[in-house]
Amino acid sequence: MSKLLLLEDDPNLSKTLIKYLNFNGYEVDWAKNGEEAIDLSFDNKYALYLLDINVPLLNGIDLLASLRDAEDLTPAIIISAQVDVASVTKGFMAGADDYVKKPFDPEELLVRIKAKTLVLKESITVQGYTLDMSSEVLTHNSDTIYMGDVQKNIFMKLLKHYPNPVVKDELLECLEKPTDLALRVNMAKLKKNVKLDITSVRGVGYKII
């Protein structure tokens, strides 16, 4: 489970966001002010920082600048209601990797988090199958496995999102002729080839159980 540090002084937003991220496979440490965030960053290893700007004691931009000065290169996303050019520029100059405007859709934030945290992983292992993130080589119990591009691309998406579902539209992008029938056929073939329980999530897509 990837571990995130959230710097946010709004308790309602923080609790809602933490619950959502926990559900999607992330562990979250919550800091209510910049000093708490500094202490937590020294004591823990995080996959990503989520930093509000206007927080007590030490604002998010100054905090991030201090972390970068200390050669902490952990990816950081600023979440703030301040979206004027000056604030956004300060955020990126301090070392932010992304900047999200409040109010935001939690699903959009999740996509941005995944984009920053997946690249940190050298490999993903799910039920005996391992995907090397850099080479995109698939192995099963250390033996390299081979499959066609369509099947491989579908399988890689399922592995990367595990244990969460992959939305159908994203899976359809893997097909040469994207139709619901073609997707169902490919899923049936994939289940037979890898012998994993891949199930349809009604109204969403597919997931490995």
N, C-alpha and C positions, 0 to 999 in steps of 0.2 A: 504494500500500500504506500503510495507516494505521500510525503508529508509536506504540508504547506504552512506558511506563516501568514496570518491575516492581521494587519494593523488597521483597526477600525474602531471608532469610539461610539458609534451608534449601536446600542445593544440589540435592538429589534432587527436591524439589517444583518448584524453579525450572526445572531442565532439562526435566522432564516438561511443565510448563506452557508453556515457550517453544516446545518442539517442537510441541505441540498448536496454539498460536496461530499459529506460522509456517505450519502446514499449512492453517489457515483464513484466511490472507491478511493476517496482522499481523506487522509487524517489531517486535521487542522488545529494548530495552536493559535490562540486568540490573544492579541495584545491590544489593550485599550489606549495605550499611549506610546510615544516613541521610545521612551526609556525602557519600558517592558519589552518592546520589540528588539532593542539592542541586546538586552540580556538574553533573550531567547535565541537570538541569532548566534550568540557566542557559545551557547550551551548545546545547540542542536544542529543537525544537518538537514537542510530543507531542499526540496526539489524546486520550489518557487516561492517568491514573496508576492503577496497581494497588499498593496500599500495605499491607504488613503492619505491625502495631503494634510487637511486641516484636522490634526489631532493634538492633544495636549502634550506639553513638555518638549517634544521634538517632532517637527513635522515630517511627513513622509519623504519629501524631496531631500531634506538635509540628512535624514536617516540613510537614504539610499546612497547619497554622495559619500557619507562616512563609510558605508560598507564597501563601496567601490575603492575608496582610498586605502582600505584595509585588504585590498585584493580579493574581496568576496565577489565572485562572478556569477552567483546564483541568479537565474532569470527572475526578472521583476516586472509585475504589471501594476501600474498605478490606476486606482479606481477613484475618480473624483468628479465633483460637480463643476470644478473649475476647468472650462474647456476653451478659454481664451488662448490666443496664440502664444502669449508670453508664458502662461502656466504650462502648456503642453511642451513648449521648447525647453523650459527649465527641467521638466520631468525627463525628457530624453537626454538632455545634457548631463543630468545627474547619473544616467546609466540605465534608465528604464528600457525594457524590451518591448513594451506595449502600453497603451493608454486607453482606458475605458471610461466613457462618460456615464455619470450617474444621472437619472436612474437607468439601470441596464437590465437586460433580459439574462437571468441566470444561465440559460442554455447557451447564449452567445459567449458569456464569460467562460463557461466550461469548455467550449470549443477552443478558445484562446489559450486556456490553461493546458489542454491536451497538446496543442501545437507546440508549446514551450517545454512541457515535461517529457513527452515521448522521445524527443531527440536526445535526452540525457541518458536514456536507457540503452545499454549495449545490446541487450537481448530481452525477449519476452518468452516465458515458458508457461505453457498451459497444458496440463494433463499429458505430459510426456513430449509434447511438440514444442520446439524452440525456434524462434525467428530471430536471426541476427539482424539488428536494425540497420546496420551500415551496408552489409552485403546483400541483404534480403534472401539469405540462404535459409532454407527450412530443414530441420532435422527432427527425427523421431527416435528418442532414446539414443541419441548421438549418431544415428545413421542418416545421411543426407537423403531427402526424399525429393522426387521430381514429379511435376504435374504441369498441365498446360497453363498458359498465361491467365486465362479467364478464371480457372479454378484457383490458381495460386493467388491472384489478386483478391478474390473473394475471401479466401481463407486468411490471408494476411490482415484484412480489415476486421474479420471476426476475432482474430488473436489480439490485435491492437486494442480493440474495444472491450475485450473480456474483463469482467463478467457482464458488461452492459450490452444492450442490443445495438446493432448497426442499422440505421434507418434505410428503408427500402430504396429510396432514390440514390443513395450513395452506392449501394450494391449494384443497382442497374447500370451505373457508370462503368462497371467492369465488363459489361457484355458488349459484344460486337453489334447485336441486334436486340436492344433492350425492350423486353416485354415481360409481363408478370409470369407468363407461362415459361419463358426461357429461364427466368430466375428460379422458379420452382424446380425445373428440370436440373439445373446446375446445382442447386442445393441438395437434391436427392443424390446426384452423383458424388458430390463432395462428402456427404454423410457416409456413403458406402465406401469411399476411398480411405477416409481418415478414421472411420469407426468412432466418431464422437457424436454426442447427442446435441444436434443443432436444431433449435426449435423456432417456429414462427411466433413473433410477439404481435398480437392483433393490433392493427392500426399503426405499428411502428416499423418493424422489420424482422431481423433474425438475430439470434444470439446462441453462443455455446453455453450449455448448462454445465 
